[in-house]
């Protein structure tokens, strides 16, 4: 969840983007952005739609999908295609660089930030005479815990 200032900043960025593109400001878009920044972490479009419906909002699936595309375009939401699982999203504003560890058994997603990766990324880039600007690391793994509480969940991600 984001602090209120980050949520407001996201709203301001969205409004500026909509004005720049000549698109309408709608309550549906505002509600979707607010839910993403205040209530959800990693989610798919159907989970977002269900969340909004449970809050008593009447927003179509098409509006959710179209708004997610718009939020990705303006840099407020990041889209992930983890393996063969569903497309997932997370807010991008107010987040520090992080990577993901995904459990192939239950679909749990763990975020982590390891400063040791910085020198490795720099070294690989230098080897190929390049300068890194960003990176994404996704580690797919199986849980080794004997009594993993998440193992009873349906796996979100399939192995290739």
MARVEXSE-616384 format. One line per 10 residues: number of its first residue (from 0); for each residue x, y, z of N, C-alpha, C. Coordinates in pm, whole numbers, plus 50000, padded with zeros to 5 digits. Layout:
BEGIN
NUM	X/Y/Z/X/Y/Z/X/Y/Z  ... $
END
This chain:
BEGIN
0	50083/49882/50000/50000/50000/50000/50088/50125/50000  50043/50224/49931/50119/50348/49918/50073/50451/50020  50164/50539/50059/50122/50653/50140/50026/50741/50059  49939/50815/50126/49843/50901/50054/49910/50997/49956  50029/51046/49989/50097/51139/49899/50133/51072/49767  50172/50944/49772/50208/50872/49649/50082/50847/49566  49973/50812/49633/49846/50791/49562/49803/50920/49494  49815/51032/49564/49777/51162/49504/49868/51196/49388  49997/51168/49401/50091/51193/49292/50053/51108/49170  50015/50983/49193/49972/50896/49083/49847/50953/49015 $
10	49752/51002/49095/49631/51064/49038/49669/51185/48952  49762/51267/49001/49804/51387/48927/49871/51349/48795  49955/51246/48800/50023/51200/48678/49920/51148/48578  49823/51071/48627/49719/51018/48537/49639/51133/48475  49600/51231/48553/49522/51343/48499/49602/51419/48393  49730/51441/48418/49814/51510/48319/49826/51427/48191  49841/51296/48207/49853/51207/48091/49724/51208/48009  49610/51200/48079/49481/51202/48010/49462/51333/47933  49499/51445/47995/49488/51575/47929/49577/51581/47805  49699/51533/47822/49795/51534/47711/49744/51452/47593 $
20	49680/51339/47621/49631/51251/47516/49489/51285/47470  49427/51382/47535/49291/51420/47497/49187/51316/47539  49215/51244/47648/49124/51141/47697/49043/51194/47815  48927/51132/47837/48838/51177/47945/48888/51133/48081  48863/51216/48180/48884/51178/48320/48754/51115/48367  48762/50992/48415/48640/50925/48460/48656/50876/48603  48545/50862/48670/48545/50809/48807/48596/50664/48808  48563/50588/48703/48609/50449/48697/48760/50442/48698  48825/50525/48617/48971/50526/48613/49028/50566/48748  48967/50664/48812/49013/50709/48944/49000/50598/49047 $
30	48887/50526/49046/48866/50416/49140/48965/50302/49117  48993/50272/48991/49087/50165/48958/49227/50201/49008  49271/50322/48978/49403/50366/49022/49412/50367/49175  49308/50414/49239/49307/50419/49386/49317/50279/49445  49243/50183/49391/49249/50045/49441/49390/49988/49424  49452/50015/49312/49587/49963/49286/49687/50022/49385  49679/50151/49408/49778/50217/49492/49750/50205/49641  49626/50180/49679/49595/50176/49822/49565/50038/49876  49533/49941/49789/49482/49816/49843/49542/49688/49786  49603/49692/49669/49648/49569/49604/49799/49566/49587 $
40	49853/49444/49578/49997/49429/49552/50012/49371/49412  50045/49244/49399/50049/49178/49268/49909/49126/49240  49855/49156/49125/49717/49119/49095/49701/49100/48945  49598/49025/48908/49563/49016/48766/49436/49099/48745  49398/49115/48620/49284/49201/48587/49155/49149/48649  49136/49019/48650/49013/48964/48708/49006/48985/48859  49121/48973/48926/49125/48999/49070/49090/49145/49097  49144/49236/49019/49112/49378/49033/48964/49402/49011  48907/49342/48906/48765/49359/48878/48680/49307/48994  48715/49190/49043/48641/49130/49155/48652/49220/49280 $
50	48770/49272/49304/48793/49361/49419/48703/49485/49410  48697/49545/49292/48615/49664/49273/48467/49632/49288  48425/49517/49235/48286/49475/49246/48247/49452/49391  48338/49390/49468/48310/49364/49610/48300/49494/49689  48361/49599/49640/48349/49730/49705/48221/49801/49665  48141/49737/49579/48014/49795/49536/48025/49884/49414  48138/49880/49346/48155/49963/49227/48112/49884/49103  48047/49953/49013/48002/49889/48888/48095/49933/48776  48199/49853/48755/48298/49881/48651/48313/49755/48567  48300/49770/48437/48306/49653/48348/48448/49598/48340 $
60	48456/49471/48303/48587/49408/48281/48664/49481/48171  48594/49521/48067/48659/49593/47956/48722/49723/48006  48653/49794/48094/48709/49918/48149/48832/49888/48232  48830/49780/48309/48947/49741/48390/49065/49712/48297  49044/49630/48195/49153/49596/48103/49206/49720/48030  49115/49803/47980/49157/49923/47908/49231/50020/47999  49184/50034/48121/49250/50124/48216/49387/50071/48254  49400/49940/48272/49532/49883/48302/49630/49913/48188  49585/49898/48064/49672/49931/47950/49715/50078/47955  49621/50165/47987/49648/50307/47997/49749/50337/48109 $
70	49731/50271/48224/49819/50293/48338/49960/50240/48311  49970/50134/48233/50102/50083/48192/50168/50185/48098  50091/50236/48002/50143/50334/47906/50201/50457/47975  50134/50504/48079/50180/50628/48144/50276/50601/48259  50316/50475/48278/50420/50441/48373/50376/50430/48518  50248/50423/48544/50199/50412/48682/50184/50268/48728  50180/50176/48633/50162/50034/48665/50261/49955/48580  50316/49851/48640/50410/49762/48570/50337/49631/48539  50357/49582/48418/50295/49456/48374/50401/49347/48374  50365/49230/48427/50455/49116/48430/50389/48994/48365 $
80	50468/48923/48288/50425/48795/48232/50515/48689/48295  50477/48641/48411/50555/48540/48480/50522/48403/48424  50615/48342/48354/50599/48208/48299/50469/48197/48221  50396/48089/48241/50271/48068/48167/50149/48107/48249  50171/48170/48362/50061/48214/48447/49993/48337/48390  49898/48389/48465/49826/48508/48418/49916/48630/48416  49879/48729/48338/49949/48856/48339/49919/48924/48471  50025/48965/48540/50009/49031/48670/50055/49176/48660  50005/49256/48751/50037/49398/48755/50076/49438/48897  50152/49547/48907/50178/49609/49036/50203/49757/49013 $
90	50179/49836/49115/50202/49980/49102/50352/50004/49085  50388/50111/49016/50529/50138/48994/50577/50265/49061  50491/50359/49085/50531/50485/49147/50555/50464/49296  50662/50521/49347/50691/50509/49489/50749/50375/49530  50791/50298/49434/50851/50166/49462/50999/50172/49431  51078/50107/49512/51220/50099/49480/51244/49976/49392  51357/49976/49326/51393/49862/49242/51387/49734/49323  51324/49633/49270/51318/49504/49338/51307/49394/49235  51332/49273/49280/51324/49156/49193/51222/49061/49253  51194/48952/49183/51089/48860/49225/51137/48716/49232 $
100	51089/48646/49333/51108/48502/49349/50967/48442/49350  50939/48351/49255/50806/48294/49239/50806/48147/49272  50711/48105/49354/50696/47964/49386/50612/47897/49277  50668/47796/49214/50596/47724/49109/50490/47630/49165  50496/47603/49297/50400/47512/49358/50269/47583/49394  50280/47706/49446/50158/47773/49494/50138/47911/49434  50237/47963/49363/50222/48094/49302/50260/48211/49391  50308/48186/49512/50351/48296/49598/50460/48378/49530  50455/48508/49549/50555/48598/49493/50625/48666/49609  50756/48656/49611/50836/48723/49713/50919/48829/49643 $
110	50912/48952/49694/50995/49060/49641/51122/49067/49724  51233/49097/49657/51358/49114/49730/51445/49215/49658  51537/49272/49733/51634/49366/49679/51770/49324/49734  51861/49288/49647/51993/49244/49690/52099/49336/49629  52165/49416/49712/52265/49508/49658/52382/49438/49589  52400/49309/49613/52509/49236/49547/52485/49221/49397  52361/49239/49354/52331/49227/49211/52388/49344/49130  52399/49460/49194/52449/49579/49124/52583/49557/49055  52685/49511/49128/52815/49488/49064/52810/49379/48956  52725/49280/48974/52713/49174/48873/52656/49233/48744 $
120	52551/49313/48757/52488/49375/48640/52586/49468/48570  52657/49548/48648/52758/49639/48591/52867/49560/48518  52913/49450/48579/53019/49368/48519/52975/49306/48387  52853/49253/48383/52802/49193/48260/52788/49300/48152  52737/49416/48188/52720/49524/48091/52856/49569/48036  52955/49581/48123/53089/49621/48077/53148/49517/47983  53124/49390/48014/53175/49282/47930/53128/49299/47786  53005/49346/47768/52948/49364/47634/52951/49510/47590  53029/49591/47660/53044/49734/47629/52909/49805/47623  52833/49790/47732/52703/49853/47743/52691/49920/47880 $
130	52590/50007/47893/52563/50073/48019/52419/50039/48061  52403/49969/48172/52268/49928/48212/52184/50047/48258  52056/50043/48225/51964/50148/48270/51859/50093/48367  51827/49967/48352/51731/49901/48442/51747/49752/48426  51686/49676/48515/51690/49530/48501/51565/49470/48564  51538/49347/48527/51431/49268/48587/51486/49128/48609  51474/49080/48731/51518/48945/48763/51399/48870/48821  51370/48757/48763/51263/48670/48812/51324/48533/48835  51314/48484/48956/51363/48352/48989/51243/48261/49010  51237/48152/48935/51130/48054/48950/51183/47941/49037 $
140	51108/47900/49137/51159/47802/49233/51047/47714/49286  51086/47602/49346/50994/47515/49419/51022/47530/49567  50919/47533/49646/50933/47546/49790/50996/47419/49846  51089/47436/49939/51153/47320/50002/51103/47298/50144  51010/47383/50188/50954/47365/50323/50867/47240/50325  50886/47157/50425/50807/47035/50436/50658/47065/50456  50629/47162/50538/50489/47195/50568/50457/47337/50522  50479/47363/50396/50452/47495/50341/50302/47524/50348  50262/47631/50416/50119/47662/50427/50056/47700/50294  50138/47737/50198/50084/47781/50068/50070/47667/49968 $
150	50123/47550/50002/50122/47439/49907/49980/47396/49870  49883/47427/49956/49746/47387/49928/49679/47478/49825  49741/47594/49797/49686/47683/49695/49706/47621/49558  49626/47666/49465/49647/47624/49326/49767/47700/49271  49858/47631/49204/49974/47701/49148/49929/47805/49046  49991/47921/49052/49960/48028/48958/50048/48019/48835  50166/47959/48851/50264/47960/48743/50299/47815/48707  50299/47788/48577/50334/47655/48529/50479/47654/48486  50543/47539/48495/50679/47527/48446/50676/47512/48295  50780/47556/48231/50786/47543/48085/50846/47412/48046 $
END
